[in-house]
């Protein structure tokens, strides 16, 4: 019998997210201070933990964005960047980002680290993201294949179109079409790191 905290699959795709997977708790300097399961880490205001976000561009510099699955407890059916998740206990960033890119989108790509930042965002009364997030970019012309347990749908969008969409998405967090971390990360990529994207 499934409980509220057990993963549920509505497809034949593999289940790759688990409420009890051990996440890495850190301080603001990214020093490991402990471990806690994913469910507990995101309750209430959340506890600061390692995370990562990946931005995959095609040969036209269009960004692959995904709509999060309706199975997600936080920000379901909201549009986000190509892929994002958490390193697990004993896993470094390099291993984690490549694992997750394959699990969610069946893609492989060389990934370049851009920056690390800390943010906090609360979703309704459900829980929070409280993350020290490392942001990676890569280029891939292969066709993505979404794990429907993680991704409802995906599409490519030009930088200019995304700029306009995010500028117009000014509702409350509960009403926004795009995730809060995408907005924060995209602003820095466009403002500080766009030349790195063009050099991929």
Secondary structure, DSSP 8 states (H G I E B T S, - for coil): ---TTS---SSSS-----TT-EEEEE-TT--EEEEEEHHHHTSTT---EEEEEEEEE-TT--EEEEEE-TT-SSSTT-EE-SEEE--BTT--HHHHHHHHHHHHH-----EEEEEEEEEEEEETTTEEEEEEEEEEEEE--S-----TTTEEEEEEE-HHHHHHHHHH--S-TTT-SB-HHHHHHHHHIIIIIHHHHHT-
